[in-house]
Amino acid sequence: MRISELSRQSGVSPATIKYYAREHLLPEGDRTGYNQTEYGDDHVARLRLIRALIDTGGLSVADTHRVLAAIDDPQLPLDSTLGIAQQAIPKGATPPSDVALARVHEVMVERGWRVYPENPGIAQAASVLDGYAQIGRDDLGAAITRYAEAADLIADADLRLVADSGSRDRMAETVVVGTVLGDALIAGLRRIAQENASHNRFGAPPPPEQKETRS
């Protein structure tokens, strides 16, 4: 297919497609003549992945390049691919306090978690505890142990998906997509569950029951 058809199928403008190719996010197409290039279904899938990482995952073009390179490297262990995906997720600029970091480490010990010290989730969780403290709501931080229990369930679901993905390339893509986009999915489900829990706990009139949709 020509670039116009690739643009139509992927929803990405020709100019952006050329930009992604220059930045080595998108493999170049096959040259078929002067100023003519052919693209395939793999390019459509790649463009959709790129847009998902940038639009939904919030990654920069540079970070998207890094995680795509991790997917494409057949020699890179999946653990390393996961680490690259985690490091790519946008994070706060203010370092957390030692007190908050110590509390997160306590929870890690309680859960028996084995992680490298540079895991970005450590600083991210500690920064949230600092935010609670700054507004005088240390009581909110007390819920960290229950959140940690839920995080174990989510992590187990994540890695089951990876294990069931099949080929190494598919597994690597699942690691990246599940990590980057999974955060947005969990946030969305949490908001849905919060409303349901609010109806149950505080007695507000619930909305009409959802009807089963059929395809």
Backbone as numpy.savetxt, mean C-alpha at the origin, in Angstrom:
# Nx Ny Nz CAx CAy CAz Cx Cy Cz
-0.78 -2.59 -30.47 -1.63 -1.40 -30.47 -0.75 -0.15 -30.47
-1.27 0.91 -31.05 -0.56 2.19 -31.07 -0.78 2.91 -29.74
-0.05 3.99 -29.54 -0.11 4.69 -28.26 -1.51 5.28 -28.02
-2.21 5.64 -29.08 -3.56 6.17 -28.91 -4.49 5.12 -28.32
-4.35 3.88 -28.77 -5.17 2.80 -28.24 -4.75 2.44 -26.83
-3.44 2.46 -26.58 -2.93 2.22 -25.22 -3.48 3.26 -24.26
-3.54 4.50 -24.71 -4.08 5.57 -23.89 -5.55 5.34 -23.61
-6.30 4.93 -24.63 -7.73 4.70 -24.45 -8.00 3.57 -23.47
-7.24 2.47 -23.59 -7.48 1.31 -22.73 -7.03 1.55 -21.29
-5.96 2.30 -21.12 -5.40 2.50 -19.78 -5.95 3.73 -19.08
-6.50 4.68 -19.84 -6.96 5.93 -19.25 -5.83 6.90 -18.94
-4.67 6.67 -19.50 -3.50 7.53 -19.28 -3.20 8.26 -20.58
-2.95 9.55 -20.49 -2.73 10.35 -21.71 -1.44 9.93 -22.41
-1.36 10.11 -23.74 -0.13 9.77 -24.46 1.10 10.49 -23.90
0.94 11.75 -23.52 2.09 12.49 -22.98 2.58 11.86 -21.69
1.65 11.43 -20.83 2.05 10.79 -19.56 2.68 9.43 -19.81
2.15 8.70 -20.80 2.75 7.41 -21.15 4.21 7.61 -21.56
4.46 8.60 -22.39 5.84 8.88 -22.82 6.72 9.28 -21.63
6.13 10.03 -20.71 6.87 10.44 -19.51 7.25 9.23 -18.67
6.30 8.31 -18.47 6.59 7.11 -17.69 7.66 6.27 -18.36
7.65 6.23 -19.69 8.68 5.48 -20.41 10.05 6.14 -20.21
10.11 7.47 -20.26 11.38 8.18 -20.05 11.91 7.96 -18.65
10.98 7.86 -17.67 11.38 7.65 -16.28 11.60 6.17 -15.95
11.48 5.32 -16.97 11.72 3.87 -16.84 10.72 3.19 -15.90
9.53 3.74 -15.79 8.45 3.06 -15.09 7.75 2.09 -16.04
7.69 2.45 -17.28 7.00 1.66 -18.29 8.01 1.18 -19.33
8.05 -0.13 -19.58 8.95 -0.63 -20.64 8.59 -0.02 -21.98
9.59 0.22 -22.80 9.32 0.78 -24.12 8.62 -0.26 -24.99
7.83 0.24 -25.95 7.17 -0.65 -26.88 8.12 -1.10 -27.98
7.62 -1.90 -28.89 8.42 -2.41 -30.00 8.38 -1.41 -31.16
9.56 -0.99 -31.59 9.64 -0.09 -32.73 9.27 -0.84 -34.01
8.29 -0.33 -34.75 7.84 -0.97 -35.98 8.11 -0.12 -37.21
8.67 1.03 -37.00 8.97 1.92 -38.13 9.34 3.29 -37.61
9.58 4.20 -38.53 9.96 5.55 -38.12 8.83 6.19 -37.34
9.13 6.55 -36.10 8.16 7.24 -35.23 6.90 6.41 -34.99
7.05 5.06 -35.04 5.92 4.18 -34.79 6.32 3.12 -33.76
5.47 2.94 -32.76 5.75 2.00 -31.68 4.50 1.18 -31.39
4.69 -0.11 -31.17 3.58 -1.00 -30.85 3.64 -1.38 -29.37
2.48 -1.39 -28.74 2.37 -1.76 -27.33 1.44 -2.97 -27.21
1.56 -3.67 -26.07 0.75 -4.85 -25.84 -0.05 -4.77 -24.55
-0.73 -5.87 -24.25 -1.55 -5.92 -23.04 -0.73 -5.73 -21.77
0.55 -6.16 -21.82 1.41 -5.98 -20.64 1.60 -4.50 -20.32
1.62 -3.67 -21.35 1.77 -2.23 -21.11 0.50 -1.65 -20.48
-0.65 -2.16 -20.90 -1.90 -1.70 -20.29 -1.91 -2.05 -18.80
-1.55 -3.29 -18.48 -1.53 -3.73 -17.07 -0.54 -2.92 -16.26
0.63 -2.64 -16.86 1.66 -1.88 -16.15 1.18 -0.46 -15.87
0.54 0.17 -16.83 0.05 1.53 -16.63 -1.01 1.58 -15.54
-1.88 0.60 -15.51 -2.89 0.56 -14.45 -2.24 0.38 -13.09
-1.18 -0.42 -13.02 -0.46 -0.60 -11.76 0.21 0.71 -11.34
0.84 1.38 -12.29 1.50 2.66 -11.99 0.49 3.66 -11.44
-0.66 3.78 -12.10 -1.65 4.75 -11.66 -2.21 4.38 -10.29
-2.37 3.10 -10.02 -2.86 2.69 -8.71 -1.87 3.06 -7.61
-0.59 2.84 -7.87 0.43 3.16 -6.87 0.51 4.67 -6.62
0.36 5.45 -7.67 0.48 6.91 -7.53 -0.82 7.53 -7.02
-1.95 7.18 -7.64 -3.22 7.82 -7.31 -3.80 7.32 -5.99
-3.86 6.01 -5.82 -4.45 5.45 -4.61 -3.42 5.30 -3.49
-2.23 4.84 -3.86 -1.19 4.62 -2.86 -0.47 5.87 -2.42
-0.56 6.95 -3.22 0.08 8.20 -2.85 1.58 8.22 -3.02
2.13 7.30 -3.83 3.58 7.27 -4.02 4.03 8.35 -5.01
5.24 8.81 -4.83 5.84 9.71 -5.81 6.30 8.89 -7.01
6.65 9.57 -8.09 7.16 8.87 -9.26 8.45 8.15 -8.92
9.32 8.80 -8.13 10.59 8.16 -7.77 10.37 6.91 -6.93
9.45 6.97 -5.96 9.18 5.80 -5.13 8.48 4.70 -5.95
7.62 5.11 -6.88 6.99 4.14 -7.76 8.04 3.41 -8.59
9.03 4.15 -9.06 10.13 3.53 -9.81 10.84 2.48 -8.97
11.08 2.80 -7.70 11.80 1.86 -6.83 10.99 0.58 -6.59
9.70 0.72 -6.34 8.93 -0.49 -6.05 8.70 -1.32 -7.32
8.59 -0.67 -8.47 8.45 -1.42 -9.71 9.75 -2.15 -10.04
10.88 -1.51 -9.75 12.17 -2.18 -9.96 12.28 -3.41 -9.07
11.72 -3.32 -7.86 11.75 -4.47 -6.95 10.89 -5.61 -7.50
9.74 -5.27 -8.06 8.89 -6.29 -8.67 9.60 -6.97 -9.83
10.34 -6.17 -10.62 10.95 -6.69 -11.85 12.24 -7.47 -11.60
12.80 -7.39 -10.40 14.09 -8.04 -10.12 13.84 -9.48 -9.64
14.07 -10.48 -10.47 13.78 -11.86 -10.08 14.72 -12.38 -8.99
15.83 -11.72 -8.77 16.79 -12.17 -7.76 16.52 -11.56 -6.38
15.62 -10.61 -6.30 15.38 -9.91 -5.03 14.46 -10.75 -4.16
14.87 -11.07 -2.92 13.99 -11.83 -2.03 12.70 -11.08 -1.74
11.63 -11.81 -1.50 10.34 -11.17 -1.24 10.38 -10.32 0.02
11.17 -10.73 1.01 11.31 -9.91 2.22 11.85 -8.52 1.88
12.83 -8.49 0.96 13.40 -7.21 0.55 12.40 -6.39 -0.25
11.60 -7.06 -1.07 10.56 -6.37 -1.83 9.56 -5.72 -0.88
9.18 -6.46 0.16 8.26 -5.91 1.16 8.86 -4.68 1.82
10.14 -4.75 2.19 10.79 -3.61 2.83 10.82 -2.39 1.94
11.08 -2.59 0.65 11.10 -1.46 -0.29 9.71 -0.85 -0.40
8.68 -1.69 -0.45 7.31 -1.17 -0.53 6.95 -0.39 0.72
7.34 -0.89 1.88 7.03 -0.19 3.13 7.75 1.15 3.21
9.01 1.18 2.79 9.78 2.41 2.84 9.25 3.46 1.87
8.56 3.01 0.83 8.06 3.95 -0.18 6.81 4.69 0.26
6.08 4.14 1.22 4.83 4.76 1.66 5.13 6.09 2.34
4.42 7.16 1.98 4.67 8.48 2.59 4.61 8.42 4.11
5.52 9.14 4.75 5.58 9.14 6.21 5.80 10.55 6.73
5.60 10.74 8.02 5.76 12.06 8.64 7.21 12.51 8.66
7.39 13.82 8.74 8.73 14.38 8.70 9.33 14.55 10.09
8.51 14.56 11.15 9.01 14.80 12.50 9.37 13.48 13.18
10.61 13.33 13.64 11.00 12.09 14.32 10.20 11.91 15.62
9.83 10.69 15.95 9.06 10.45 17.17 9.94 10.56 18.42
9.30 10.71 19.57 10.02 10.82 20.83 10.52 9.45 21.28
11.52 9.47 22.17 12.05 8.22 22.72 10.98 7.50 23.54
10.15 8.27 24.23 9.10 7.66 25.05 8.12 6.87 24.19
7.70 7.48 23.09 6.76 6.81 22.19 7.41 5.60 21.54
8.67 5.74 21.13 9.36 4.60 20.53 9.47 3.44 21.51
9.72 3.76 22.77 9.84 2.72 23.80 8.52 1.98 23.96
7.41 2.72 23.90 6.10 2.08 24.05 5.82 1.14 22.88
6.17 1.57 21.68 5.97 0.71 20.51 6.82 -0.55 20.63
8.05 -0.39 21.10 8.92 -1.56 21.28 8.35 -2.51 22.34
7.73 -1.97 23.36 7.09 -2.83 24.37 6.01 -3.69 23.73
5.20 -3.07 22.88 4.14 -3.81 22.20 4.74 -4.88 21.28
5.82 -4.53 20.60 6.48 -5.50 19.72 6.96 -6.71 20.50
7.51 -6.46 21.68 7.97 -7.57 22.52 6.79 -8.41 23.00
5.72 -7.73 23.40 4.52 -8.44 23.87 3.96 -9.35 22.78
3.99 -8.89 21.54 3.43 -9.66 20.43 4.42 -10.68 19.88
5.68 -10.59 20.32 6.69 -11.50 19.80 7.10 -11.19 18.36
6.96 -9.91 17.98 7.30 -9.53 16.61 8.80 -9.44 16.43
9.29 -9.96 15.32 10.71 -9.90 14.97 10.86 -9.05 13.71
11.37 -7.84 13.87 11.50 -6.92 12.73 12.83 -6.19 12.83
13.28 -5.66 11.71 14.50 -4.86 11.69 14.23 -3.48 12.31
15.23 -2.87 12.93 15.03 -1.57 13.59 14.57 -0.47 12.64
14.91 -0.59 11.35 14.54 0.47 10.40 13.15 0.29 9.82
12.39 -0.68 10.29 11.02 -0.84 9.80 10.28 0.48 9.98
9.72 1.06 8.90 9.10 2.39 8.99 7.86 2.43 9.87
7.25 1.27 10.09 6.06 1.25 10.93 6.35 1.62 12.38
7.56 1.38 12.83 7.92 1.70 14.23 7.81 3.20 14.47
8.48 3.97 13.62 8.43 5.43 13.76 7.03 5.97 13.50
6.32 5.36 12.55 4.97 5.82 12.22 4.03 5.64 13.41
4.07 4.46 14.02 3.22 4.21 15.18 3.59 5.11 16.35
4.89 5.30 16.56 5.34 6.15 17.67 4.92 7.59 17.45
4.95 8.06 16.22 4.52 9.43 15.93 3.05 9.65 16.26
2.23 8.62 16.02 0.82 8.72 16.38 0.67 8.84 17.89
1.44 8.05 18.64 1.39 8.15 20.11 1.79 9.54 20.56
2.80 10.12 19.91 3.18 11.50 20.24 2.04 12.47 19.95
1.33 12.24 18.85 0.20 13.10 18.52 -0.88 13.03 19.57
-1.16 11.83 20.07 -2.13 11.70 21.15 -1.67 12.51 22.38
-0.39 12.36 22.72 0.14 13.03 23.91 0.06 14.55 23.79
0.29 15.05 22.58 0.31 16.50 22.38 -1.07 17.13 22.59
-2.12 16.35 22.40 -3.46 16.90 22.62 -4.05 16.41 23.95
-3.19 15.83 24.79 -3.64 15.39 26.10 -4.52 14.16 26.08
-4.34 13.28 25.09 -5.17 12.09 24.96 -4.32 10.82 24.96
-3.51 10.70 26.00 -2.73 9.48 26.15 -3.63 8.25 26.28
-4.88 8.47 26.73 -5.80 7.34 26.88 -6.06 6.66 25.54
-5.99 7.42 24.45 -6.20 6.82 23.14 -5.06 5.87 22.79
-3.87 6.21 23.24 -2.72 5.35 22.99 -2.81 4.01 23.69
-3.65 3.93 24.71 -3.80 2.66 25.43 -4.41 1.58 24.56
-5.05 1.98 23.48 -5.66 1.00 22.57 -4.65 0.33 21.66
-3.39 0.68 21.77 -2.39 0.16 20.85 -2.28 -1.37 20.91
-2.50 -1.94 22.10 -2.39 -3.40 22.21 -3.49 -4.10 21.42
-4.70 -3.54 21.44 -5.79 -4.14 20.67 -5.59 -3.92 19.18
-5.08 -2.76 18.82 -4.77 -2.53 17.42 -3.69 -3.49 16.94
-2.73 -3.79 17.81 -1.67 -4.72 17.44 -2.23 -6.11 17.17
-3.22 -6.52 17.95 -3.87 -7.82 17.71 -4.51 -7.83 16.32
-5.21 -6.75 16.01 -5.84 -6.66 14.69 -4.79 -6.64 13.58
-3.66 -5.97 13.84 -2.59 -5.89 12.84 -2.04 -7.27 12.52
-1.96 -8.14 13.53 -1.50 -9.51 13.29 -2.44 -10.23 12.34
-3.73 -10.07 12.52 -4.71 -10.71 11.65 -4.58 -10.20 10.21
-4.40 -8.87 10.08 -4.27 -8.27 8.76 -2.99 -8.75 8.08
-1.89 -8.78 8.82 -0.62 -9.21 8.26 -0.69 -10.66 7.80
-1.37 -11.50 8.58 -1.52 -12.90 8.18 -2.32 -13.00 6.89
-3.39 -12.21 6.77 -4.17 -12.21 5.53 -3.33 -11.72 4.35
-2.50 -10.68 4.58 -1.63 -10.17 3.53 -0.70 -11.26 3.00
-0.04 -11.95 3.91 0.97 -12.92 3.48 0.35 -14.19 2.92
-0.87 -14.50 3.32 -1.57 -15.62 2.68 -1.84 -15.30 1.22
-2.22 -14.06 0.94 -2.43 -13.65 -0.44 -1.15 -13.77 -1.25
-0.04 -13.37 -0.64 1.25 -13.48 -1.33 1.56 -14.94 -1.65
1.42 -15.80 -0.65 1.75 -17.21 -0.83 0.87 -17.87 -1.89
-0.35 -17.39 -2.03 -1.30 -18.01 -2.97 -1.24 -17.38 -4.36
-0.31 -16.46 -4.58 -0.29 -15.71 -5.84 0.27 -16.50 -7.02
1.05 -17.54 -6.74 1.59 -18.35 -7.84 3.03 -18.05 -8.14
3.31 -17.45 -9.31 4.69 -17.22 -9.74 5.38 -16.18 -8.88
6.70 -16.16 -8.97 7.47 -15.19 -8.19 7.09 -13.76 -8.58
6.93 -13.49 -9.88 6.57 -12.15 -10.33 5.22 -11.73 -9.75
4.28 -12.67 -9.76 2.95 -12.37 -9.21 3.02 -12.15 -7.71
3.84 -12.95 -7.02 3.99 -12.79 -5.58 4.59 -11.43 -5.26
5.61 -11.01 -6.02 6.26 -9.72 -5.78 5.27 -8.58 -6.00
4.46 -8.69 -7.05 3.45 -7.65 -7.30 2.44 -7.61 -6.18
2.04 -8.78 -5.66 1.08 -8.83 -4.55 1.66 -8.17 -3.31
2.95 -8.38 -3.05 3.61 -7.74 -1.91 3.49 -6.23 -2.01
3.81 -5.70 -3.18 3.82 -4.24 -3.36 2.40 -3.68 -3.34
1.52 -4.26 -4.14 0.16 -3.74 -4.22 -0.57 -3.91 -2.89
-0.39 -5.08 -2.26 -1.04 -5.32 -0.98 -0.57 -4.38 0.10
0.71 -4.00 0.06 1.25 -3.10 1.07 0.82 -1.66 0.82
1.00 -1.19 -0.40 0.75 0.22 -0.70 -0.75 0.52 -0.75
-1.51 -0.30 -1.50 -2.95 -0.04 -1.62 -3.72 -0.62 -0.45
-3.15 -1.64 0.20 -3.85 -2.26 1.32 -4.12 -1.29 2.45
-3.22 -0.32 2.67 -3.45 0.68 3.71 -4.75 1.45 3.45
-4.98 1.81 2.20 -6.20 2.54 1.85 -7.44 1.65 2.03
-7.30 0.37 1.68 -8.42 -0.55 1.84 -8.79 -0.71 3.32
-7.78 -0.92 4.16 -8.04 -1.08 5.59 -8.67 0.17 6.18
-8.20 1.34 5.75 -8.79 2.60 6.25 -10.26 2.70 5.85
-10.57 2.31 4.61 -11.96 2.36 4.17 -12.85 1.40 4.94
-12.37 0.16 5.12 -13.15 -0.82 5.87 -13.32 -0.40 7.33
-12.30 0.24 7.88 -12.40 0.70 9.27 -13.52 1.71 9.43
-13.63 2.62 8.49 -14.68 3.64 8.58 -16.07 3.00 8.47
-16.20 2.00 7.61 -17.47 1.30 7.50 -17.81 0.60 8.81
-16.81 -0.11 9.36 -17.02 -0.85 10.60 -17.30 0.09 11.77
-16.66 1.26 11.77 -16.91 2.24 12.84 -18.37 2.66 12.87
-18.93 2.93 11.68 -20.33 3.34 11.65 -21.23 2.23 12.18
-20.95 0.99 11.74 -21.75 -0.13 12.20 -21.64 -0.29 13.72
-20.42 -0.19 14.25 -20.22 -0.31 15.70 -20.91 0.81 16.45
-20.94 2.01 15.85 -21.61 3.14 16.48 -23.11 2.89 16.59
-23.70 2.35 15.53 -25.12 2.04 15.58 -25.41 1.01 16.69
-24.53 0.01 16.78 -24.76 -1.06 17.76 -24.53 -0.59 19.20
-23.52 0.26 19.38 -23.15 0.66 20.74 -24.00 1.81 21.28
-24.30 2.78 20.43 -24.97 3.99 20.90 -26.45 4.05 20.53
-26.93 3.03 19.85 -28.36 2.93 19.61 -28.91 3.86 18.56
-28.06 4.41 17.70 -28.57 5.27 16.64 -29.33 4.42 15.62
-30.37 4.98 15.00 -31.11 4.21 13.99 -30.18 3.81 12.84
-30.06 2.53 12.58 -29.17 2.10 11.49 -29.82 2.37 10.14
-29.02 2.44 9.10 -29.57 2.61 7.75 -30.27 1.32 7.32
-31.02 1.38 6.22 -31.66 0.16 5.74 -30.65 -0.93 5.47
-31.07 -2.18 5.65 -30.16 -3.29 5.41 -29.73 -3.29 3.94
-28.44 -3.64 3.77 -27.91 -3.68 2.41 -28.49 -4.88 1.67
-28.96 -4.65 0.46 -29.48 -5.75 -0.34 -28.34 -6.45 -1.06
-28.45 -7.74 -1.17 -27.42 -8.50 -1.86 -27.44 -8.14 -3.33
-26.25 -7.85 -3.85 -26.15 -7.53 -5.28 -25.80 -8.77 -6.06
-26.39 -8.91 -7.21 -26.13 -10.07 -8.05 -25.59 -9.59 -9.38
-24.62 -10.36 -9.86 -24.02 -9.99 -11.15 -24.84 -10.57 -12.29
